[in-house]
C-alpha cells in the first residue's frame, strides 16, 4: 500500500480516536503522551528506524522482542512525544512515522495514548478504564 493511501487511512483513524477519547471525558486542552508503534522481523532495520525517529526529536524506547502466536518473533519499539491531542499535529507526526517505516521497510502500527482524568493525570491502570490501555 502506498504511503499516501496509508496516510489517508491513518488520518481518518486519528480523527476517530481523538473524538472517542474526548467523548469518554478525557481532558481536551492538555499535552498527551503519544506513543508511535513500530515493528519488524528484522532487528537491524528496526534499529535504523529508531535512530531516524530519535533524530526527529522523539524519545525512543528500547526494542523489545515478542513471540507471536505462531511462534515467530518480531521486534518492536515506540517513538514517544508529548503534544496536544490535535488531529492536524497527529496527521503530521503520522506522516513522518509512515515515511520512516517505508524507508526502512518496517511496519508502522499506529499510535496510542492514555486517558487524562479531570486532575490532568494520565490513567495507566487498565482496571480503572477497561478498554483504555493505551488508547489507539
TATA-V640181 format. One record per helix or strand. SS is the DSSP state (h for helix, s for strand). FROM is the first residue (numbers start at 1). TO is the last residue. If there is no record, write none. Layout:
ss from to
SS FROM TO
SS FROM TO
//
This chain:
ss from to
h 3 23
s 31 40
h 43 55
s 59 60
s 64 67
s 73 84
h 87 104
s 107 113
s 115 116
s 122 123
s 135 135
//
